[in-house]
Amino acid sequence: MSGPSDPLELAKALIRRPSVTPEDAGALEVLQAHLEGLGFDCHPLLFSEPGTEPVRNLYARIGTDQPNFCFAGHTDVVPPGPTDSWTTDPFDPQVRDGYLYGRGASDMKAAVACFAVAAERFLADNAGSCPGSISLLITGDEEGEAINGTRKVLEWMKARGETIDQCLVGEPTSDQVLGDMSKIGRRGSMNAWISVFGTQGHSAYPHLADNPVPRLLKFLSAIDSQVLDDGADFFPPSNLEITTIDVGNTATNVIPDRAEARINIRFNDRHTGASLTEFLDDKRREFAGDSEMEVKISGEAFLTPPGHLSNIVAEAIRGETGTLTELSTTGGTSDARFIKDSCPVVEFGMSNATAHKSDECVPLEDIETLTRIYQGILGRFFENHQ
């Protein structure tokens, strides 16, 4: 094994690849080349479904024995938006004033680089081996529909008899300072689209028409006034938000024949996507009349109860930073929602302060500190399995 790698340089190499979902732009090839140089057995995986863009993924593992500790994450990023909103090219990583700038610095190419170098340092400290296996599950489909990414990799692994014992996802979970928050679960998320139908007519002759707007408003008022719950262990109260109402009526004297709305619900583990769909459908039938509804469940609420994995993550964070991490379930969805069906999973990574923003950046010192934390997690994990 050659001299130790610099996580900053690997992060910069990944940022240079404009891997906006579903494009990979060579980002996973950069990571694969690095991991193969360390002795990892790498499996580039391309998945697709009819009507979707093919997506590149990577599963890499060193060791063949159990337990298998997995670092999971993604190299795809959201679009940078207007380039004039950035002070530099979003895909030309820049270091200035103690920060690394570039799309994906926070979410989450720097963390992926920290994964790889933490594993490299751990292996170097253990004569190139470990009492078990270290793996990386990296997708190019986390910021998109998540159809051809982590979920498909897990299916591929199951078919091969490949198992993960514990997993850390490197999402940017930190809030004010590195290490102040890690995630032991996530709220569920679902969207609903409702269309209420009527009969178009002249607004001067309402008796000859059927206006769907009042019925839609009654439905929306009924669901908006409903208190879903008052929270749950480790979860805030569930919330329902009306995100748009559309009629598309450009005339001032025409009653429309259709009115539409979209609803987003973020829910804790006191509900399921199915139970909330039933709730919406009951209210639709009661108030909306002639209508139809489509529901898409992005992910169910889940919780990894505090235990061995969250303990070693917390210990590694405190050991490097002195910070007591908060175990949280806040934020949006992540690919942990797929991994939790295979093994215990905790999320921990960079600050989310600039994720998805122009001039996305992370402190240089956090890159080195996060690498040491990840290395410490590996050390504590395998210490219990020797």
C-alpha positions in Angstrom: 0.0 0.0 0.0 1.4 3.4 -1.0 1.5 6.5 1.3 -1.7 7.8 2.9 -4.1 9.6 0.7 -5.4 13.1 1.2 -9.3 13.2 1.6 -9.3 16.7 0.3 -7.6 15.8 -3.0 -10.0 12.9 -3.5 -13.0 15.1 -2.7 -11.8 17.6 -5.3 -11.4 14.9 -7.9 -15.0 13.8 -7.3 -16.3 17.4 -7.4 -14.6 17.9 -10.8 -17.0 15.3 -12.2 -20.4 17.1 -13.0 -22.4 14.1 -11.9 -25.9 15.7 -11.9 -28.5 12.9 -11.5 -28.6 10.6 -13.5 -25.3 11.4 -15.1 -22.2 9.9 -13.5 -19.6 11.8 -15.5 -16.9 9.5 -14.4 -17.2 10.2 -10.6 -17.6 6.5 -9.7 -14.6 5.6 -11.9 -12.5 8.0 -9.8 -13.7 6.3 -6.6 -13.3 2.8 -8.0 -9.7 3.5 -9.1 -8.8 4.7 -5.7 -10.5 1.7 -3.9 -8.9 -0.8 -6.2 -5.6 0.7 -5.4 -6.3 -0.2 -1.8 -7.3 -3.8 -2.6 -11.0 -3.5 -2.7 -13.0 -5.8 -4.9 -15.1 -3.4 -7.0 -18.4 -4.1 -8.7 -19.6 -1.3 -11.0 -23.4 -1.8 -11.4 -25.6 -0.3 -14.1 -29.4 -0.5 -13.5 -32.3 0.7 -15.5 -36.1 0.2 -15.9 -38.4 1.1 -18.8 -39.1 4.7 -18.8 -36.1 5.6 -16.6 -32.6 6.7 -17.2 -29.9 4.1 -16.5 -27.9 4.8 -13.4 -24.3 3.8 -12.5 -23.6 2.5 -9.0 -20.6 1.0 -7.2 -20.3 -1.7 -4.6 -16.8 -2.3 -3.2 -15.6 -4.6 -0.5 -12.4 -5.6 1.1 -12.4 -8.9 3.0 -14.7 -11.8 2.7 -15.6 -12.6 6.3 -18.3 -11.2 8.5 -19.0 -8.8 10.1 -19.3 -6.4 7.1 -19.3 -2.7 8.0 -20.7 -0.7 5.1 -20.3 3.0 4.3 -23.2 4.1 2.1 -23.7 7.3 0.1 -24.0 8.9 -3.3 -21.9 10.8 -5.8 -24.8 12.3 -7.8 -25.6 15.9 -7.1 -28.4 18.3 -7.7 -28.1 20.8 -10.6 -26.0 23.9 -9.7 -28.6 26.4 -10.9 -27.6 29.6 -12.6 -23.8 29.7 -12.7 -23.8 33.5 -12.1 -25.1 32.7 -8.6 -21.8 31.0 -7.8 -18.6 32.9 -7.2 -16.7 30.1 -9.0 -17.4 27.3 -11.4 -19.5 24.8 -9.3 -17.5 21.9 -10.8 -14.1 23.5 -10.5 -13.3 22.9 -6.8 -11.7 25.8 -5.1 -10.0 26.2 -1.7 -10.2 29.6 -0.2 -10.5 31.1 3.3 -10.4 27.7 4.9 -13.2 26.1 2.9 -13.6 23.7 0.0 -16.2 25.1 -2.6 -18.0 23.1 -5.2 -21.2 21.3 -5.9 -21.3 18.2 -3.8 -18.8 19.4 -1.2 -21.4 19.1 1.6 -23.9 16.6 -0.1 -21.9 14.4 -0.2 -18.7 14.0 -2.2 -16.4 15.1 0.6 -18.0 12.4 2.9 -17.4 9.8 0.2 -13.8 10.8 0.1 -13.6 10.6 3.9 -15.1 7.0 3.7 -12.3 5.8 1.4 -9.4 7.4 3.2 -10.8 6.4 6.6 -10.8 2.8 5.4 -7.3 3.2 3.9 -5.9 4.5 7.2 -7.7 1.8 9.2 -6.3 -0.9 7.0 -2.8 0.6 7.2 -3.0 0.5 11.0 -4.0 -3.1 10.8 -1.4 -4.5 8.4 -3.8 -4.2 5.5 -6.6 -6.4 6.9 -9.4 -6.3 9.4 -11.3 -9.0 11.3 -14.2 -8.9 8.9 -15.0 -6.8 5.9 -15.3 -3.1 5.0 -17.6 -2.1 2.1 -18.8 1.0 0.3 -22.2 1.1 -1.4 -22.3 4.3 -3.5 -25.1 5.2 -5.9 -25.7 7.8 -8.6 -29.4 7.9 -8.0 -30.0 9.4 -4.6 -31.0 12.9 -5.6 -33.4 11.7 -8.2 -36.2 9.1 -8.2 -34.0 6.5 -6.4 -35.3 3.8 -8.6 -32.1 2.5 -10.1 -29.8 3.1 -7.2 -29.3 1.8 -3.6 -32.5 -0.3 -3.7 -31.3 -2.2 -6.8 -27.8 -2.6 -5.4 -29.3 -4.2 -2.2 -31.3 -6.6 -4.4 -28.2 -7.5 -6.3 -26.4 -8.1 -3.0 -29.2 -10.3 -1.7 -29.1 -12.4 -4.8 -25.4 -13.0 -4.3 -25.8 -13.8 -0.6 -23.9 -10.6 0.3 -24.9 -9.2 3.7 -24.2 -6.1 5.6 -24.1 -6.1 9.4 -24.1 -2.4 10.1 -24.2 0.6 7.9 -23.3 4.3 8.2 -24.7 6.7 5.6 -22.6 9.8 5.1 -25.5 12.3 4.5 -24.8 15.9 5.8 -26.5 15.6 9.2 -24.5 18.1 11.2 -26.3 21.3 12.0 -24.2 24.1 13.6 -20.9 22.2 14.0 -19.5 18.9 12.8 -20.8 16.1 15.0 -23.7 17.9 16.7 -26.4 15.8 15.0 -26.7 12.3 13.6 -29.8 10.5 12.3 -31.2 7.3 13.7 -34.2 7.3 11.5 -36.2 9.4 9.1 -39.8 10.6 8.8 -41.8 9.1 6.0 -42.7 11.2 3.0 -45.6 11.1 0.6 -47.2 13.2 -2.1 -50.8 13.2 -3.2 -52.3 14.8 -6.3 -56.0 15.4 -6.3 -58.2 16.4 -9.3 -61.8 17.5 -8.6 -64.1 17.5 -11.7 -67.0 19.7 -12.5 -68.8 21.2 -15.5 -67.5 24.3 -17.3 -69.9 27.2 -17.7 -70.5 30.9 -17.8 -70.1 32.5 -14.4 -73.3 34.5 -15.0 -75.2 31.2 -15.3 -73.9 29.0 -12.4 -76.9 26.8 -12.4 -75.8 25.5 -15.8 -72.4 24.6 -14.5 -70.8 22.7 -11.7 -67.9 24.5 -10.0 -65.3 22.1 -8.6 -63.3 24.8 -6.8 -65.5 25.0 -3.6 -65.4 21.2 -3.3 -61.7 21.1 -3.6 -61.4 23.9 -0.9 -63.7 22.0 1.4 -61.5 18.9 1.1 -58.3 20.9 1.6 -59.8 22.7 4.6 -60.8 19.3 6.2 -57.3 17.7 5.8 -55.5 20.9 6.8 -57.4 21.2 10.0 -56.7 17.6 11.0 -54.0 17.2 13.7 -52.3 14.0 12.7 -50.5 13.4 16.0 -48.5 15.2 18.7 -45.2 13.4 17.9 -43.5 10.1 18.8 -40.3 8.9 20.5 -37.4 10.6 18.6 -39.9 12.1 16.1 -41.6 15.5 15.8 -45.3 15.7 15.0 -46.3 14.7 11.5 -47.1 17.6 9.2 -49.3 17.9 6.2 -48.7 20.8 3.7 -50.8 21.9 0.8 -48.1 22.7 -1.7 -50.1 24.0 -4.7 -53.6 24.7 -5.9 -54.2 25.0 -9.7 -57.1 25.7 -11.9 -55.4 27.0 -15.0 -58.3 29.4 -15.7 -57.2 32.5 -17.6 -60.8 33.9 -18.1 -62.6 36.0 -15.5 -66.1 34.8 -16.4 -65.7 31.1 -16.9 -66.4 28.4 -14.3 -63.6 25.8 -14.7 -64.3 22.1 -15.2 -61.3 21.0 -13.1 -59.5 22.1 -10.0 -56.3 20.4 -8.8 -54.0 20.4 -5.7 -50.9 18.7 -4.4 -50.2 17.7 -0.8 -47.0 16.6 0.9 -47.0 14.8 4.2 -44.0 14.2 6.4 -45.0 11.6 9.0 -43.6 9.8 12.0 -43.8 6.1 12.8 -47.3 6.4 14.2 -48.5 6.3 10.6 -47.8 4.4 7.4 -48.2 5.6 3.9 -51.2 3.2 3.6 -53.0 4.6 6.6 -52.5 8.2 5.5 -53.7 7.3 2.0 -56.8 5.9 3.5 -57.3 9.1 5.5 -57.0 11.3 2.4 -59.3 9.1 0.4 -62.0 9.1 3.1 -61.9 13.0 3.2 -61.9 13.1 -0.6 -65.0 11.0 -0.8 -66.7 13.0 1.9 -65.9 16.5 0.5 -64.6 16.5 -3.0 -67.3 14.6 -4.9 -66.4 13.6 -8.4 -62.6 13.4 -8.2 -59.6 11.2 -8.4 -56.3 11.0 -6.4 -52.9 9.7 -7.1 -50.5 9.0 -4.2 -46.7 8.4 -4.3 -45.0 7.2 -1.1 -41.3 8.2 -1.2 -40.5 6.3 2.0 -42.0 5.0 5.2 -41.0 6.4 8.6 -38.3 4.2 10.3 -36.2 4.2 13.5 -33.0 2.4 14.4 -33.4 2.4 18.2 -30.3 3.7 20.0 -27.9 0.9 20.5 -24.5 -0.4 19.5 -24.2 1.4 16.2 -25.4 4.8 17.4 -23.1 4.4 20.5 -19.9 3.8 18.5 -20.8 6.7 16.2 -21.4 9.0 19.2 -18.2 7.8 20.9 -16.1 8.4 17.7 -17.6 11.9 17.3 -16.9 12.8 21.0 -13.5 11.3 20.8 -12.5 13.7 18.0 -14.5 16.8 18.7 -15.7 16.6 22.3 -19.2 17.1 20.9 -22.2 15.2 22.3 -24.2 14.3 19.2 -28.0 14.6 19.1 -29.8 11.5 17.8 -32.4 12.9 15.5 -34.9 12.0 12.8 -35.4 15.4 11.2 -34.9 16.3 7.6 -36.0 14.8 4.3 -35.7 11.2 3.1 -32.4 9.5 2.3 -31.3 6.1 1.0 -31.2 4.9 4.6 -34.9 4.1 4.1 -33.8 1.2 1.9 -30.9 0.1 3.9 -32.8 -0.2 7.2 -34.5 -3.3 5.9 -31.1 -5.0 5.7 -29.3 -3.9 8.9 -29.1 -1.2 11.5 -28.3 2.1 9.9 -27.1 5.5 11.2 -26.5 8.7 9.2 -23.7 11.1 10.0 -21.7 13.5 7.9 -20.8 17.1 7.1 -22.8 20.2 7.9 -25.9 20.7 5.9 -25.7 24.5 6.0 -24.9 24.9 2.3 -26.2 21.6 0.9 -28.0 22.3 -2.5 -27.1 26.0 -2.3 -25.0 28.2 -4.5 -21.4 28.3 -3.3 -21.8 24.9 -1.5 -18.8 24.5 0.8 -17.3 22.7 3.8 -14.5 23.7 6.2 -11.2 22.1 5.3 -10.7 21.1 8.9 -14.0 19.2 8.9 -12.8 17.0 6.0 -9.8 15.8 8.0 -11.9 15.5 11.2 -14.7 13.6 9.5 -12.1 11.2 8.1 -10.7 10.5 11.6 -14.2 10.1 13.0 -15.0 7.5 10.3 -11.8 5.7 11.1 -12.7 5.7 14.7 -16.0 4.2 14.0 -14.3 1.4 12.1 -11.9 0.8 15.0 -14.7 0.7 17.6 -16.8 -1.6 15.4 -14.1 -4.2 14.8 -12.8 -3.9 18.3 -16.0 -5.7 19.4 -15.5 -8.5 16.9 -12.0 -9.6 17.5 
